[in-house]
Amino acid sequence: MQKEQAKDPATASRRGFFMGAAAAGAAAAAVTALPSINAPSAELNKLPPAPENGGGYSLSEHVKRYYQTTRV
């Protein structure tokens, strides 16, 4: 007695899963292999200059409130 694999739903769903996984893998490989069309320029990633008189971090009311919410 031989089973027909086409009528077995488990075999069909497994086959569909592996075909989908192969297609997703091929699509991922194609996306990574394509050259970058819109590469971000280095000028966009520059940070603004630091303040002259120190500046930077300040313990404001907003920061104090945040620290209060993180206490356990």
C-alpha positions as CSV (number, residue, x, y, z in Angstrom):
1,M,0.0,0.0,0.0
2,Q,1.4,3.3,-1.1
3,K,0.2,6.7,0.1
4,E,-0.2,9.4,-2.4
5,Q,1.8,12.3,-1.2
6,A,-0.3,14.9,-3.1
7,K,-3.4,14.0,-1.0
8,D,-1.6,14.1,2.4
9,P,-2.3,17.6,3.8
10,A,0.8,17.5,6.1
11,T,3.1,16.9,3.1
12,A,1.5,19.7,1.1
13,S,1.8,22.2,4.0
14,R,5.4,21.3,4.5
15,R,6.1,21.6,0.9
16,G,4.5,25.0,0.8
17,F,6.5,26.1,3.9
18,F,9.8,25.1,2.3
19,M,9.0,26.8,-1.0
20,G,8.0,30.0,0.9
21,A,11.2,29.8,2.9
22,A,13.3,29.4,-0.2
23,A,11.6,32.3,-1.9
24,A,12.1,34.5,1.1
25,G,15.8,33.5,1.3
26,A,16.2,34.3,-2.4
27,A,14.5,37.6,-2.0
28,A,16.7,38.5,1.0
29,A,19.9,37.5,-0.9
30,A,18.8,39.7,-3.9
31,V,18.1,42.7,-1.7
32,T,21.5,42.5,-0.1
33,A,23.3,41.9,-3.4
34,L,21.8,44.9,-5.1
35,P,23.9,48.1,-4.9
36,S,22.7,50.8,-2.6
37,I,20.8,53.3,-4.6
38,N,20.1,55.9,-1.9
39,A,23.2,55.8,0.2
40,P,23.1,58.4,3.0
41,S,25.8,60.9,2.7
42,A,28.3,61.5,5.4
43,E,27.2,65.1,5.7
44,L,23.8,64.1,7.1
45,N,25.4,62.2,10.0
46,K,27.5,65.1,11.3
47,L,26.7,66.2,14.9
48,P,26.0,69.8,15.7
49,P,29.0,71.7,17.3
50,A,29.2,71.5,21.1
51,P,28.1,74.6,23.1
52,E,31.0,77.0,23.9
53,N,30.3,77.5,27.6
54,G,30.0,73.8,28.5
55,G,26.2,73.3,28.2
56,G,25.2,69.8,27.3
57,Y,23.6,67.8,30.1
58,S,21.5,69.7,32.6
59,L,19.4,68.4,35.5
60,S,16.1,69.9,34.4
61,E,12.6,69.2,35.9
62,H,12.0,66.8,33.0
63,V,15.1,64.8,33.8
64,K,14.3,64.7,37.6
65,R,10.8,63.4,36.8
66,Y,12.3,60.7,34.6
67,Y,14.7,59.6,37.4
68,Q,11.7,59.4,39.8
69,T,9.8,57.1,37.5
70,T,12.8,54.7,37.2
71,R,13.1,54.1,40.9
72,V,11.9,50.7,42.1
